Amino acid sequence: RALDIRERQLGSDHPHTASSLNNLAELYRVHGKYESAEPLYQRALEIRERQLGSDHPDTASSLNNLAWLYRDRGQYAEALPLYQRALAIWQKALGEQHPHTQIALKSIAIVTEKLANQQGQ
């Protein structure tokens, strides 16, 4: 309902609409409804890149969220470059010690290990 209201009031290309898309996608992801979550995460990312720019911390959040979905689905090769992009943005915008930056570093380490394990099998 919030997404519908924001789309009607603010438009389908507004950053707040992207936030609602992201929140709904996150709800789907945590409930294992990955096919429903993915297009919403992708749309939120597209809006944020277009409206806020490719170096904005909110864009990095969208990259991170989509990567998390891929990680949950075992699509580590798809997740890794998204985590890496998010890390680069957060390092530049927020610094090395920021929690978002630290989360991205940890996520990259986890996905890199999972990829190595997949390739070793």
C-alpha positions as CSV (number, residue, x, y, z in Angstrom):
1,R,0.0,0.0,0.0
2,A,2.9,2.4,0.8
3,L,4.5,1.7,-2.5
4,D,1.2,2.5,-4.3
5,I,0.8,5.7,-2.4
6,R,4.3,6.9,-3.1
7,E,4.0,6.0,-6.8
8,R,0.8,8.0,-7.1
9,Q,2.0,11.0,-5.0
10,L,5.7,11.2,-5.9
11,G,5.9,9.3,-9.2
12,S,7.4,5.9,-10.2
13,D,11.0,7.4,-10.5
14,H,11.3,9.1,-7.1
15,P,13.9,8.0,-4.5
16,H,11.2,7.5,-1.9
17,T,9.5,5.2,-4.3
18,A,12.7,3.3,-4.5
19,S,12.8,3.0,-0.7
20,S,9.3,1.5,-0.7
21,L,10.4,-0.9,-3.5
22,N,13.4,-1.9,-1.5
23,N,11.4,-2.4,1.7
24,L,8.9,-4.7,-0.1
25,A,11.7,-6.6,-1.7
26,E,13.3,-7.1,1.6
27,L,10.1,-8.5,3.0
28,Y,9.9,-11.0,0.2
29,R,13.6,-11.9,0.5
30,V,13.4,-12.7,4.2
31,H,10.3,-14.9,3.5
32,G,12.2,-16.8,0.7
33,K,10.1,-15.3,-2.1
34,Y,13.2,-14.5,-4.2
35,E,11.5,-14.3,-7.5
36,S,9.2,-11.6,-6.2
37,A,12.0,-9.7,-4.5
38,E,14.5,-9.6,-7.4
39,P,12.6,-7.3,-9.8
40,L,11.8,-4.9,-7.0
41,Y,15.4,-4.7,-5.9
42,Q,16.5,-4.2,-9.5
43,R,13.9,-1.4,-10.0
44,A,15.0,0.3,-6.8
45,L,18.6,0.2,-7.9
46,E,17.7,1.6,-11.3
47,I,15.8,4.5,-9.8
48,R,18.6,5.3,-7.3
49,E,21.3,5.2,-10.0
50,R,19.3,7.5,-12.2
51,Q,18.1,9.9,-9.6
52,L,20.9,9.9,-7.0
53,G,23.9,8.8,-9.1
54,S,26.1,5.8,-9.3
55,D,28.3,7.0,-6.3
56,H,25.5,7.7,-3.8
57,P,25.4,5.7,-0.6
58,D,21.7,4.8,-1.2
59,T,22.7,3.4,-4.5
60,A,25.3,1.3,-2.7
61,S,22.5,0.1,-0.3
62,S,20.5,-1.1,-3.3
63,L,23.6,-2.9,-4.7
64,N,24.2,-4.5,-1.4
65,N,20.5,-5.6,-1.1
66,L,20.5,-7.2,-4.5
67,A,23.8,-8.9,-3.8
68,W,22.3,-10.3,-0.5
69,L,19.4,-11.8,-2.5
70,Y,21.9,-13.5,-4.9
71,R,23.9,-14.7,-2.0
72,D,20.8,-16.2,-0.4
73,R,20.1,-18.0,-3.7
74,G,23.6,-19.3,-3.9
75,Q,24.4,-17.1,-6.9
76,Y,27.8,-16.0,-5.5
77,A,29.3,-15.0,-8.9
78,E,26.4,-12.5,-9.4
79,A,26.6,-11.2,-5.8
80,L,30.4,-10.5,-5.7
81,P,30.6,-7.6,-8.2
82,L,27.6,-6.0,-6.6
83,Y,29.2,-6.2,-3.1
84,Q,32.4,-4.8,-4.6
85,R,30.7,-1.8,-6.1
86,A,28.8,-1.1,-2.9
87,L,32.1,-1.3,-1.0
88,A,33.8,1.2,-3.3
89,I,31.0,3.6,-2.9
90,W,30.8,3.3,0.9
91,Q,34.6,3.6,1.3
92,K,34.6,6.8,-0.6
93,A,31.5,8.3,0.9
94,L,31.5,7.0,4.4
95,G,35.1,5.9,5.1
96,E,36.8,2.7,6.1
97,Q,35.4,2.4,9.6
98,H,31.7,3.0,8.8
99,P,29.5,0.0,9.6
100,H,28.2,-0.3,6.0
101,T,31.8,-0.5,4.8
102,Q,32.6,-3.1,7.3
103,I,29.5,-5.1,6.4
104,A,30.5,-5.0,2.7
105,L,34.0,-6.2,3.5
106,K,32.6,-9.1,5.5
107,S,30.1,-10.0,2.8
108,I,32.8,-10.0,0.1
109,A,34.9,-12.4,2.2
110,I,31.9,-14.7,2.7
111,V,31.0,-14.7,-1.0
112,T,34.6,-15.2,-2.1
113,E,34.9,-18.2,0.2
114,K,31.6,-19.7,-1.0
115,L,32.8,-19.2,-4.6
116,A,36.1,-20.9,-3.9
117,N,34.2,-23.8,-2.3
118,Q,31.9,-24.1,-5.3
119,Q,34.9,-24.2,-7.7
120,G,36.7,-26.7,-5.5
121,Q,33.9,-29.2,-5.7
